[in-house]
């Protein structure tokens, strides 16, 4: 167990002392001298108080800061002291024999403020703990070694101009890395080093405020303020740091516009058209942005009639322009006043107003060569139609305002009168007709008359002249359209057939003043009734019109009420037709004559087309039938093998034509022995043919004829190998049933024996072949 443990601190030149280790306190039950049983003593854990080490201390050798000692240590050198924890062995070292603790290097509180260490005494020989380990803390005592700093500096701030005293601008904040809980190392005080007397700063909070009123941006826009922060409460010996605050005064509308001069003079040519720029007026306003925007206006009515003023896109200059055409001969100068006003006015600064200014403007109109001027802007003339060429229409007049006595020449532009209907006198501008005019062909004639100064052909002007042709009653009325109508033969007497309308091209005798009249009298087939509105009703009379094939031609007389009155006669065609129950036309007499059978042309064409198609199909069918019969017909002079080829039976393949040797195509078992004599060449056609057997009497039978030709081919050894029927009839040697070909096989007529076994024994697959070669003969009794 630990005995008394002490930590000795050397108080050397300002070193702090460590707290004392509390001694163990025994715990007793009962009072002293008690006769009861003795209780065991309970040991309390050791408690170390905090102690301090001054930072930034440095020396040539490690500095002793304390000593560790145990009551177990008798000075025999058997006790060894150990130190573990933060900085043990590097920052702090201990003498194992004496327990002295030294610091080996300078400490910085801002890097690490305290160290937690563990002290223990052990046996030197066995390293057995002699006392339980005890923990203690070494704190680094702060000194004023860090000046204040402004981490957010330098600063920029804005404050409106003309602000009141004490208006907050910005707050600056400095930081001191020293310990604020120990002394005044971190106690800061703010002061203004540069920027007085315009700004001040709160010593404790660092809030920068305005110090004087009515700071004018137009006088000085920007201020540089230097703020200092000093620790130690601002006392002597404290460390300090500084920063800059750039304060900008923002603009307010505290200045009215002002014209730099009281009179402006401009000049403009009289030929300048509306919208022409005369000049610029600029009122000065030292404010910025929207506070400097201005609007211009003309105060006098005299100037506002001839000129107008507006603000440019920047809102600064006034643009003076021509409003209406100017005339030097009428007025040579204008004088008026122009006012400039701020568009945005702050009520807080109305006392500095008024925010407007007035200047005088004089505009001089300059003379310029002008083209001739017509007495009217446009001319409207009239002339009756059908007047003889040379009839006076009217007169055009123009003059030179610069020189009224200067002669003027007149002409009509050709594009405005392509038909040359009018002419004009070059000297006096008199317009006359050149052709006979017809109002019904053209009512208006739009001419362009050109007036040119005789002394200067470059000075010319033109004017529009509209000539209207007046109407005369020169057209007789006529029907509005040709009328070709029909009436049912069953119509009742007095029935309305058609309303006939008239048309009059004249304006004097228009269609509403036209009268119509038809034939009258007992012999009239139809009745025409005038409606007195330019139309007439065509009616059936009380006596029906006699039926006839030709249509009726009804004459209609038309006349107007003009001066002089004109009339004409027209004809209305009426056909009497047979009608359906609904009143629509079924047929008329002329149509009945054209198609008495009632069949139309389209129906006749359809019938003829069908008949032609059927006839072509019949002819084609007969031709195909005849061709098929000719193909099946067998003639006596034809070669049998040609007919057999058409059956297109499949042969045995290439092995049947090897070397073109007919012996390979014959059945080796049923072949006859070769005849005596020289061998016959089988690769060429023989010169002599074997005699054919006579045709059996009676009607021609295809089966018998084929059997006859087959027997001849079997018995003829001179048949060349190109006979396709003989070649493809061979089945080959490997067949169990032998050869199916007739080549090389014998017949009853030649005495050659037939197959060794009947075809009926080959099974159902060869039933058809057995039927072709004949059924099996029954055995003889």
DRENDRENVO-555565 format. One record per atom (N, C-alpha, C): x, y, z. Coordinates in steps of 0.02 Angstrom, whole numbers, plus 50000, padded with zeros to 5 digits. Layout:
% DRENDRENVO-555565
XYZ...
END
This chain:
% DRENDRENVO-555565
500424994150000500005000050000500435006150000500125011449972500485017849973500535020250045501095023150057501165026950119501005034150102501405038350129501315045450115501645047050049501265049550005501515051249938501515058849933502045061349912502115068549907502325070449837502095075949819502315078849755502595085549772503235086249762503585092349779503655096549716503455102449723503525107049666504045112149684504475113249639504975118449649504695124949623504665129649667504415136249647505015140249623505145139549560505755142549532505545147849483505665153849502505555159349454504865159549425504345159549465503665160349438503315153949424503595148349444503235142049434502655141649481502135138749462501565137749506501665131649549501255130949600501315125249644500735120449632500865114349650500365109249640499955108449703499355106249697498935104849756499225099049796499075098949857499345093749901498935087549897499285081949904498955075449905498625074249973497995072549972497645071350035497875064750065498005064950131498225058850166497655054050174497785047650180497245042850191496935043750259496295043250263495915044150325495625037450345495795034850405495505028450426494785029350447494415024150441493715024150460493635019550519493395022150577493295018150638492565017650654492355012050682491665011050705491675011450781491305015850812491285016550885491785021650909491825022650974492275027551003492895024151029493395028451044494035025751067493925022251134494245016751148494175012951209493595008351210493255007651156492685003151152492914996051158492574992251198492794985351212492544980451161492174982951114491894978451063492414975951015492194972050966492664969350918492984974750875493594973750859493974978650820493784977950747493584983750714493404983750643494014984750599493994982150538494554982850491494584990050466495174992350453495284999150427495184999150351494785003950328494645004550256495045010450228495455009150174495875014350145495495017850089495525024550089495205028650038495695029749981495445030149920495875031349861496205038149866496795038649837497155045049836496835049749785496785056149805496495061249761497025066549750497205067949686497705073049669497345079449651497575084949676497315091449655497675093649592497345098349554497655100849493498245105349510498725105449465499285110149472499445112649403499855117849399499955121649338500695121949320500785122549253501455123749224501395129649177501815134449187501785140449145502005138749074501585141249024501745139748954502315144148930502585141948874503105145648839503755146448880503825142448934504445142948972504965138348940505555141048931506085137148900506745138548936507155133548941507805134248974508305129448944508935129948969509445125448940509365118248961509055116849019508975110049044508245108949062508035102449067507355100949089507225103949158506625106349167506435109949227506065105249273506265105149336505935101049387505265104249404504745100249399504075102849415503785099349476504105093849504503835090449562504215083949576504025080749630504345074549651503825069749676503915063249657503465057949677503825053549728503505052449787503835048449839503315044249875503515038149895503085033449930503405031549996502975030350048503225028250113503555021350111503395017650059503705011050052504435011750035504595017350002505295018549982505695020150045506185015750066506605016550124507285019450106507355021350043507995023950020508495018550005508275012549997508715007049982508805005849908508465009649868508515008849795508115003149766507665000449806507264994849782506614997149749506455003749756505825006349728505975009949662505535008649613505595011849547504935015449533505005021849512504415025949497504285026149422503655025249404503455025149333502935030649321502975033549260502505038949239502235037249170501585036849165501255035349101500695040449089500455040549026499915045149009500135050048954499775055648948499895060448894500555064048904500975063748856501625067148858502145063648900501985057848930502475054248971503045051748927503655053148948504235050948910504465055748858504035060348836504225065248785504205072248814503615074148840503555080748870503765080648944503535075448977503685074649048504095068249057504635068649098505055062849115505105062449191505215056349215505275055149288505915051349302506225053149356506825049549379506575043349416506755037449391506495031249419506725030249492507285032949509507545031649576507285036749626507275043149606507085048449653506355050449646506025049349587505345051449576505265058649555505835061949536505795068949513505495069149443505015073949435504675074749370504935081149338505145080749275505415086449238505005087449174504955093649152504675095349086505245096649039505225093748980505805093848935505765099248881505175102248868505135107148815504605112348832504615117648794504145123148805503435120948784502945122648824502255120748812501855126648787501355125248746500905130448719500195128648738499885132948777499205131448800498715131248742498845135248690498375135448634498385128948595498935125148601498965118648568498655113248612498835113248678498555108348725498535111648794497955111948824497855115648886498015111448948497975104748945498105100649004498325093648982498655090149031498915083449019498685079049076498445073149062498225068249112498755062749116499055061949178499605057249188499415052149241499775046449243499665040949291500345039349324500375039949392500985038649430500925031949467501495028149471501495021549504502195019949530502215016549589502845014149619502855006549616503395003549589503444996349581504114994149609504154987649623504784984749646505264984349588505884986549600506364986949545506554980149520506574975349566506804968749545506254964849510505654964849539505114960649511504584964649474504634971249474504124975549442503434974449472503424972049534502784971149569502554977949594501924979849582501684986349606501714986649682502004991849706502024993049778501434997149800501155001049758500575005149774500105005049712499455005849722499015006449664499175012749624499075012749558499215018749517498755024449536498995030549530498615036549546498645041449488498055044349468498005048949410498015056149434498365060349398498365067449414498395071449349498225078049352498175082449293498665088149300499015089649247499465095349243499155100149193498975106149215498695111349172499245116249153499215118449089499695123449064499405130249079499765134049117499525140749137499645145649080499105149549062499125153949004499525160249020499845162848967500165169448968499905173148907499965179648907499715183748851500215183548794500145178548752500615177648697500265177648629499605179148625499245179248561498895185848553499025189548499498675195848487497975194548459497515199248465496845198448435496895198448359496465194648327496425194348254495695195048232495595197748171494925198348141494865193048086494545187448099494515182048048494115183947986493645188547991493215190447934493435196747899493975199747922494195205847891494585204647827494685209747785494405216547791493655216547775493315221747799492595222247794492395227447742491785226347713491485231047667490765232247689490565238447691489895240147715489625245947674488955246447675488615251747638488105255047685488075261547681487605265347720487335270947677486685272447680486415277847638486715284647658486805288647605487035295347620486485299147658486685304547689486235308747728485935305047788486265299647810486005295947868486105299947932485685298547982485735301848047486335299348086486525303148137487085301148180486885294848219487355290148223487225283948259486935278448217486865279548152486605274248108487115268548106486895262548120487335256748121487575255248051488215254148046488525252647981488695245247976489085242648025489295235648025489575233948093489615227548109489925225248171490535221048153491115222948185491725219248175491855215048238492165209348230492285204748286492995202148280493365202648336494045200048341494055194148389494535189648380494615183748422495325183648450495375181648516496025180948550496085173748572496635170648552496725163548567496915162148640497075167248679497265166148749496655164048790496815161748852496295159048896495875164748924495215164848907494805170348933494645169649007494765163549035494605162549106495175164249153495735165949124496315167349167496575174349150496495178849194496755185649185496375189349132496705194449102496415198749050496735197648982497025191748975497375190548911496895190548852496265188848863495785188548807495245193848812495325198748855494835204048862495005209548811494545210648761494685215148705494305221648712494615226948684494315233648680494425236248609493875238948576493905241348507493975248848506494395251348461494485258648451494555260048377494425266348357494495268648287495175271848281495595269048238496245271948225496215277048169495795275648117495735280148060495015280148036494725285948024494035286548004493645291548044493985294548092493675299948130493685306348089493215310748095492635310548141492005307748110492085303948053491485301748017491155295648050491565291348081491295285148108491575283848178491205280048217491415278048284491275270648291491575267548346491495260448357491355259448431490915254848446490765253048516491345249048544491655251248602492255247748628492135240448645491545238748666491425231948688491145227448632490665229848592490335225648542490655226148472491025231548458491325232248392490845234648339490275237548357489795240148309490035246948285490095247648218490315253948187489695258048170489695264448188489125268848177489365275348146488865278948114489025285548087489105290448146489575295148137489725299848192489515306948175489385308448112489175315248093488565314548047488135319648043487545319448000487705321947930487225320447883487215323247815487875321847777488105315847781488675314047739488425313547667488735317247622488495317947552488905313447506488555308947471488905304547424489225308347367488895313747346489165317647291489815321247312489925322147377490545325147401491085319947411490935314647446491405309047456490995302647460491145297947417490735291947411490995286247454491655285947466491945280147500492405282447556492385278747612492795280147671493155273647691493785274547714494175268847738494265269747813493975265247852493995265647925494425260047951494915261747998495365256748028495135255748100494975249448117494735247548184495275243248217495435245048282495935241248320495595237648378495815231348390495605227448448496225226048491496205227748557496775226948602496565222948662496985217848681496825213848740497085217148804497065213348859497235216048925496785221848944496175221848915495705227148931495905233948905496355233848855496595240048826497155243248866497395240148917497925243048957498605242248923499075245948952499745245848925500035238848932500395236748882500685230148881500255225048845499645226748830499215222048794499395221548720499215215948690499335214948618498725217448580498825219448516498285222348476498305219748405497725220148372497655218548301497165223448270497215224448206496785229348172496515226548107495975229648082495665227948018495395234247986495225233847923494955239647886494235238347868493845243647869493145243447849493055248747794492885246347735492755250947678492015252447678491845258647692491145260747697490975264747633490455262547598490225265947537489545269047551489475275347532488845278847540488405277347479487815274447492487345273147438486945279447423486715279747359486395285947336485665286247356485435292247370484725293847380484575299847336483935300747321483745306247277483705312747319484285315647327484325321847367484545327747325484575326847258484795332347214484295333047157484025338847144483555340047088483945340747023483625339546966483955340546902484085347946889484585349246850484785356146836485045356746765484745361346724484995362646657485635366646662486145364646627486775368446630486735375246597486235376446555486145382946523485395384546521485255390846519484555392946521484225393346453484605393546398484335394146331484685389246285484295385646246484545381046196484295383346128484725383346078484535385346010484685379645961484195378345918484255373145867483995375745801484165372245747483915374045681483715367645645483205368245602482955362445567482715364645498482815360445448482615362045379481865361045374481535365245336480805364845331480565358345299480995354945262480785348645230480835342645277481065343845338481115338345386480425335645402480345329245397479705326145409479575324845482478975322945500478815321245570479275315745596479515316445658479965311745689480695313345680480855318545640481555320345630481845323445694482435321245714482755323645775483015330745764482815335345808483035342245804483655343345848483645340645910484205341445955484095337746020484615337946064484585334646129484645339846184484255338846236484305342946297484485338246354484975340346395485195336046450485225340246514484805338446561484835341346628485295337146671485695340246711486185336746752485875335046820485985328746841485765326346906486335322146935486655324446990487225320647017487025314047048486385312747057486175306347085486305300747035486205294447059486345288547018485725284447009485735280246956485215275246945484535278346937484045275146971483355277446965483255284446994483705286447039483645293147069483815298647019484145296746963484325301746914483885301546851483375297246851482925296846793482515303246788482415305546727482065311946716481555311246660481055315446663480545316046611480525323246587480465324046520480475330746489479785332146460479595338546462478955340546434479015347746409478595349446358478565356246331477995359946366478155365646395477665369346435477205373646392477455376446337477065381146297476695377446242476075379546229475685376546176475955377846107476285383546097476555385146031477065379946009477505378046054478015373046035477745366046033477255364346075476995357546077476615355746014476385360745975476025359245913476505357145858477085360245855477545358745801478085353745821478225353145888478765348745909478525344445968478895339145980478775334746037479445332846067479445331346132480065329546167479935323146207480425318646207480375312346243481055310846274481055306046320481665304146355481995298246319482655298146315483005292646282482965286346323483245280946297483205274446330483565274346397484065278746407484425279046470484065283146522483535286646502483165290746549483525297146570483995299546528484395305346546484275311246499484305310046434484275315446385483555316346359483395322646342482755324146310482855324846235482465321046195482525321046122481975325446094482175330946061481705335646030481625333745957481005332145936480875329945868480305334045837480265333645770479745337245733479095333245740478555336845754477905333745763477475334245702477495339745666477105340645606477535344245554477355344045490477765347245438477855354745452478455357045437478625364145447478615367745379478505374345382478485378345321478855384845335479395385745299479785391845308479395398045288478995397345236478615403145213478065405145263477835400545302477305402045350477585404445416478095400945443478395402845507479125400845507479545405645530480265404545524480605402745590480275403145647480595401345711480045399845762480255395945813479825394145869480225394945934479895397645986480205398346051479725395646104479975391346147479555388246198480005385946256479685383646311480045381446370479985373946379480525371046406480555363846419480705362746492480345358046524480435356546595480695349446602481195348646648481475342146666481285340546738481005334646751480765332746817481015325746834481215324646898481375317846920480745313646922480805307546899480235303046898480115299746966480655298747006480595295747072480815300947123480365302747168480505307747219480405304547288480915305247331480885302547399480565307847444480005306347477479685311447520480135313747577480625309647597481055311647653481505317447635481585318747570482055324047550481695329547510481035330147521480675335447486480925342447505481205342947564481455349547586482035351847544482345347347508482915349147465482685350647394482035350547380481755351747314481665359147298481285360847244480905356147202481355352247155481135346247136481545341747095481365342547022481445348646995481325350046925481675356546908481755357546841482085363646817481805365246747481845371646728481555374046665482085377646625482085376646558482535380046512482135382146451482375387346416482055389946355482385386846294481965385646242482195382646180481955386946122482415388346074482235392046014482445387945953481965386545909482085382545849481985386945789482485387445746482465391445685482335386745626481835388445586481655384545527482055387245468482415382945434482825384945376482465383545311482555388245264482235387545199482595382145159482215378545115482495373345073482095373145008482415371144953482045370544890481485365444899480885367544877480295363244886479985361744819479695355744813479355354144751478695357944747478375358044689477735361544683477215358744731476785363044753476255361144801475585361844767475175356544769474505356644739474015360244784473515362944754473005366644793472575361944835472545355544816472175350644855472615344444866472465341144921472845334944934472655329444885472015329044867471765324344816471215327844777471095325344717470585328344673470055323044656469415325344655468865321044636468485324544579468515321544519468195324444460467675319544434467175322344395466645318244366466575319944293466355314844254466235315844183465705310944160465185312944121464685308244097464975303344046464665297544042464885292643993464635294543924464915291343874464715292243804464835299243778465265303143812465435309843787465995309243736465985313943690466475313743636467175314943664467695312043633468375313443655468525320943654468905323243704469055330243711468595333843759468125330243790467675333443838468065335543900467945341543925468295344043984468075340244046468565338044084468425334444147468545339044206469095342544209469265346944265469965349644257470205353244308470865356344304471235355144371471895353744363472345352744420472805358744423472925361244485473335367244493473865366044548474485368144535475035367844582475465374144574475855375844627476275381744625476915380544664477425384444648478065384144683478055389444738478075387244801478035391944856478675396144862479245393344842479865397144844479865402744792479585401244734479555406244680478875405544646478385409144670477705408344643477655409544568478095413444539478065414844468478375409444425478685404444456479015399244418478505394944382478575393644316478085389644279478105382244300477535379044294477455371944313477205368044253477465362144243477245357644189476895351644221476345349444188475935343944214475955338044167475905332044195475885325944154475535320444194475275315544157474945309744187475435303944184475555300744242476005294944243475695289244203476065286244157475765281144112475475275144150475775272944204475535266944238474835268044268474655274344282473995275644311473445276144258473625276844194473125277044140473385272944082473405266244090473695262144036473285262243972472635263643975472215263643915472185270543881472545275343908472575282143879471865284943870471485284643925470795287243921470765294743930471295297943958471285305043972471935308243948471885314843940472475318843922472485325143966473065328143975473135334044017473545339243981473355345443989473725350943959474355352244001474955351943973475565352744013475605359644047475325364844018475405371544044474915373244101474275371444093473785373644142473465367844181473625361544167473365355944205472655354144190472395356044129471705354344111471675347044088471195343244116471125336144100470515335344055470595331544000470055330343952470035322843937469445320643911469375313643891469735312543824470025306643816470375305043753470005299643714469545295943746469155290743713468435291243739467995287443707467305287043729467265282643791466995285143845466975281543909466325277743916466355271943946465775267643958465755266044033465235268444067465205267344139465135259944156464765256244114464675249144127465335245244122465805247644085466455244344080466915246444137466895252844157467335255244211467035261544240466955261644307466645267444339467165272444362467705270144393468205274644421468855274144382469175279844373469835280444342470275284244391470795280744418471245283844466471895285744431471995292344424472585294944389473075297844439473715297744420474245300944459474535306444415474435312744436474665318644398475325321044430475815322044388476475324344410476565331644391476765335744440476915342844429477665343944438477995346844388478725347844389478885355144375479365357744414479595364644401479965364844335479805369744296480125370344231480855372244238481035376144290481735378144300482145372644332481835368144369482205362844403481795356444399482005351944354481625345744344481665341144405482165342044448482225337844508481675339344558481385345344555480855347244601480185345544570479895340044595479255337744568478845334644624478205334544614477745331444661477155328644622476795324144653476225321044619475625321144665475035320244634474405320344670473935315144639473495312344680473015307444656472375310944631472155309044572471545311844542471065306144528470485306244560469975301044551469425303844506469315300644448468805302844400468255297644399467635299944412467055295544413466645296444349466485290844317466075290944256465345290644275464955295744254464245296044271463845291844221463285289144245462895284444205462385288144162462235285144104461685287244060461285281044041460655282044024460225276444006460385274343934460885269843928461095267743862461085260143855460775256643902460735249343899460015247243910459745243343861459055240843867459055235243919458495234443955458455228944004458445222143969458645216944005458655210143979458535205344036458405199044017458285193944068458935192744108458855191144171459435190044214459815183744192459475178844162459795172644140459355169444087459635164944046459215161343998458755156444035458115156644017457615152344050457415146844003457545140544022457335134543985457015129944037456345130144041455995126944096455505121844068455225117744113454725112844093454115113344138453565110644114452945110544151452635103644142452345101044195452055094344192451405094544150451305089244113450695088944072450065088344114450165086644179449585086044223449485092144267449855097644254449805103644296449115106644291448895109644348448235112644350448245119544319447695122044291447685128744261447815134044315448185139244296448355144644341448965143244386449295137544377449875135744419450475139944399450865142044451451475145944439452015141344411452285143344355452815139344323453505141844343453625148344338454295151144350454235158544362454675161244405454745168444415455325170844372455195175444327455695177944280455935184644305456595185544307456885191744332457255195344275457235202244280457545206444230458165209844259458595212144216459215215444236459335221344190459505227144222459675233144185460355235544209460845235944166461525237744185461595245144201461115249144183461145256244198460935257544270461195263244297460985265344364460325269144362460195272844306459585276844301458985272244295459015267444249458465262744241458655256044270458675255344336458905249244366458355243944363458505237944389458055232344382457395233344418457385237444470456755238644505456275243044466456505246144412456085250444370455965247344302456045240844296455945237244232455255233944233454915234544177454255231344169454315225644119453905220344130453915214444087453195212944065453125210644002452465209143974452535203343926452045198543928452045192843884451495193443832451395188143792450855188243741450165188443775449725191943746449045192743771448555190543717447955189043738447435187043691447205180043706446655178043673446375171343687446815165743662447265167043615447685161743587448325160743626448435164543679449055163943718449045157443757449595153643750449645147243785449855148143858450195153643876450425154943943450295162243961450265163644026450125170344050450735173144086450925179444072451485182844104451195188544145451325188544212451065193644257451635197744286451645204344274452175208744298452105209644374452645208544410452645209344483452845216344505453035220744458453205227744471453815228444517454245223644520454875224144557455465221544516455395221944450455915219444406455845212044392455275209044408455165201944395454455200844371454325194844343453655193044318453535185744333452905183844342452715176944357452435173744294452685167844276452455164144218451955158944243451315159344218450765155244243450455151244186450135145544205449725141844157449055145444149448795145844089448145149044080447585144544104446985147244105446405143144125446275137644076446465138744014446405133543964447085130243956447145123643967447805120443963448095120943893448755121243890449095121443825449065114643793448935114543728448885107943693449565104443696449535097843706450155093843709450455093243640451125093943638451485093143575452215091443591452555088743541453235086543553453715092443556453635097543517454095103243516453965107843575454485110943605454385115543662454045121943639453745125643688453425132043674453935137543683453935142543640454355148443643453905154343660453995157043722453565162443746453955168943741453745173843702454095180243697453935184643757454455188043784454385192543841454655199343819454265204543828454475211343813454665214943877455265218343878455535221743936455665229043917455515233843961455675240843950455795244244017456225249344017456375253144078456025259844075456145263844128455805270344134456325275944132456885274744099457395279844094457235285044040457705289644032457635294943981458235294543935458115292443872457475290043845457355282843866456725280543868456585273643888456835268743834457105263043858457365257843813457005251343827456935247243773456575240943780456935235543740456755229243756457025223543720456535217743726456645212543686456215206643686456645200443697456405196043741456765189743755456275184043749456535177943746456125171943736456255167043793455715164143818455755159043870455525152443840455935147043848455775140543819455435136343872454825133543854454435129443901454285122843867454465117343901454335110543876453795107343919453315104043887452795100343921453025093143928453135090743990453445084344003452985079944046453135073544043452795068744086453155068644153452805069044209453105069744275452925063844319453335062644368453215057544419452725060244470452505055844516452035058344568452325063844611452995063844622453285069044664453395075544627453225075944563453285082144525453925082644485454395077844492455005078144452454875075544382455305077844336455205076244265455395068944253454955065344218455095058444199455355058044128455005061244081455225061344011454865066943975455195069343923454905074443880454865071543809454495074743766454395072043699455035071243660455485075743660456095074743621456495068743646456515067343710456895061643736456555055043716455885055043714455525048943694455695046943624455785051543578455965049943509456665047043504457115049343548457805047043542457875039843566457505037443616457585030643643456895027543654456575025143600455895022443607455885016043648456405011943647456395005643684456485006643758456685012143777456775013443848457465011343874457935008743830458605006743852459095012443839459495013743888459995019043879460605016343843461035020843823461645018843787462105014743832462145016543895462575012743941462345005543949461675004543952461424997743958461584993543896461514996643837461674993043775462414991043773462854995543793463574993943794463714988243841463394988043899463514982643947463294975843918462724975843883462474969643854462954967043800463194971543757463654969543704464314966843734464554969943786465174967643817465104960643846464544959143879464434952543908464394947243854464054948943800463994944043746464674942543714465084947543705465754946443677466184942143722466124943243788466524939243835466324931943833465684930643832465444923643829465674920243764465654923743708465864920843644466604919043646467024923343676467734921943679467874915743722467504914943777467604909143820467414902643783466884902843743466674896843706467204894943655467474899743619467984898243568468604895343601468804898043658469394895443692469284888343717468704886943742468554880143767468574875143710468294876743652468294872143594469004870843569469424876143568470114875243543470504870643589470434871443656470784867043702470544859843696469914858943686469644852143679469924848743617469954852343562470214849443500470954847743506471334851843540472054850543547472164844243589471754843143640471834837243682471674830843644471174831043601471014825043561471564823443512471874828443480472414827143433473024824243468473144825943530473724823243566473634815843582473014813543593472894806543610472824802043548472794804943490472694800943428473344797343410473304790943393473894786843374473864785343300474394787043265474424785843194474864779743181474744776443125475114770343109475824771843090475954777643059476624778943036477074781643092476824783143150477234786143203477654780843237478224782943264478654778543303478364777843373478334771543396478004770343460478374773643517479044774043514479434776643570479314784143580479124787643528478974794743538478354795643580477864791343571477264791843611477394789743683477834784943691477974782643759478374787943798478784791943765479184797043799478734802143833478174803543806477734808643835477464806643903477534800343924477264798343989477714800644046478334802144030478784805244081478894800644141479004794044128479154789444183479874790244203480024789044266480714789844293481094783344285481714783844262482124778044250482584776444308483064772344294483504769944347484094774144362484244779344322484814783744338485384782744290485974785144311486544785244266486824778144254486734773644302487024766944293486694763244235486104765344214485774762044157486074763944091486464769344087486734771744023487484771044021487774766644059488504765844062488774763243996489194767443967489544765743904489074764443847488444766243855487944765243802487924758043778488024753343824488024746243806487334743443818487014741143766486334738643773486314732243813486884728643816486884722343854486774723643928487004729543952486904731144023486184732644038485794734243988485094735843999484644729743993484904724443972484494718443964484554714044025484064709944037484064705344094484554699644081485064699144120485564693744105485254686844108484764685844151484474679044158484014677244101483674682144074483184680544021483414682343952484054684543943484294686643877484414680443834484284681343770484414675743722485144675443706485384669543688486104669043669486234673143606486844675843603486994679943544486984675843481486784679043428486744675743363487424675143333487494670043290488134668943257488244674243205488864675743193489024680743143489384686543173489564691343133489934697243159489504701243207489834703943257489434707943305489154714243273488584716143298488244722143273488414728043318488594733743288488744739843328488094742543358488144743843423487554746043458487594753543476488104756843455488154764043472487954768543415487734765443358487494769343302486834766543279486464770743242485834768443216485954763643158485644757543159485774752843103485474755543038485794753342985485564755542919484904752242900484814746042921484204742542904483814741342967483174742042964482734741143020482414734243016482274731543072481944725043074481234725743047481004720843011480324721342983479804721643039479334725943029478804726543078478264721343065477964719343119477414714643112476804718443088476394714843049475794718343023475324720143079474964725543066474474728043114473884723343115473634721343173473054716843174472444720243144472054716043108471464719043077470954721243129470494725243107469964727743151470104734943172469684737543215469764744543237470414745343278470664751543274471304752943308471204752743383471624748743418471604748243490472294750343517472304755143559472944757743583473314752443622472974748543662473314743443704473644738243660473284735943612473574730943567474154733843527474074740043505474614743043465475244743843506475174745943569475764746643613476084739843625475684734743636475964727943647476344725643585476084727143526476414725243464477084728743457477084735343469477724739043462478214736943515477974735043574478424732843628478744726143610478364721843579478634715343560479164716243506479034720843459479534722143407480184724843436480124729143485480734731843516481114726643555480744721943587481074716543624481454711843579481184710543521481484705643476481984708743429482054715143425482514718443378483174719743415483714715943399484364717143434484734723243408484514725943353484874731743325484634738443351484194738443400483934744943426484494748443464484664754343447485224757943481485044759543554485544761043594485414762143666485114768943683485024773243632484734779743650483984779543658483674773643652482954773143663482824774243738482524779843755482434781643826481974776943862481494774143825481024769543858481384763243879481824760543835482194754543851482704755943906482984761943907483484763443959483174764044027482634767644035482344768844100481914763144125481814758244085481414752544107481804747544149482464748344156482884743544192482904745344266482804740444309482774741544381483444740144414483884736544382484534734944412484584727744435485204725444450485324718544469485114717044540485124722044584485024720544655484304719244674483834719844630483134718944648482984711544656482604710044707482414703044720481924700344669481584704944636481084702744587481344702644517481984704144509482254704044442482104710444404482194710444339482084716244298481344716944283481114723444287480424724944268480384727244196480944728144163480944730644095480804725044047480514727143992480394722243939480984721243895481524725043908482124724343866482444717543880482574714043832482904707543839482444701943861481814703343873481354698043894481034694843832480874688443837480574684943781479834685543778479534683743725478814683843715478594677043689477944676143692477684669743668477784669043594477744674643558477834674143485478534672143468479044674443507479744672943491479984666743523479614663443565479824657343597480284658443655480364664743678480804666243735480414665343799480674661843847480284660843909480194667243947479644667743984479474673744024479784673444092479554677844137479824678044205479724671444240480184669944284480174663644320479634663444372479384669344396478854669344446478344674644428477704673344442477174678044421477204684444463476914690044436476904696544469476434696744527475934692344527475454692444582475764690544648476344687144644476664684944707477094690344737477144696244705477594701544730477244705944782476624705244792476284709144844475834714644815475494718344860475014723544837475344729444803475984730744817476314736544785476374735544710476364729344687476454728044615475804725644583475244727344617474604724944591474444728344524474574734844519474424738444457474854735844400475494734444416475944731844363475724724844341475464720844388475234714144370474624714544324474204719644337473614720444295473814722544225474354726444217474574728544150474854722644110475214718244144475534712644109475084706444105474494706844135474024701344131473984697544196473394694944211473284691144273473594684244267473694681044327473994674344330473504669144301473764665044254473334660044223473194654344272472594652044274472434646344319472764639944295472934635444339473264629044317472784624744276473064620844228472664616444184472394610644223471824608544206471514602844240471884596444223
END
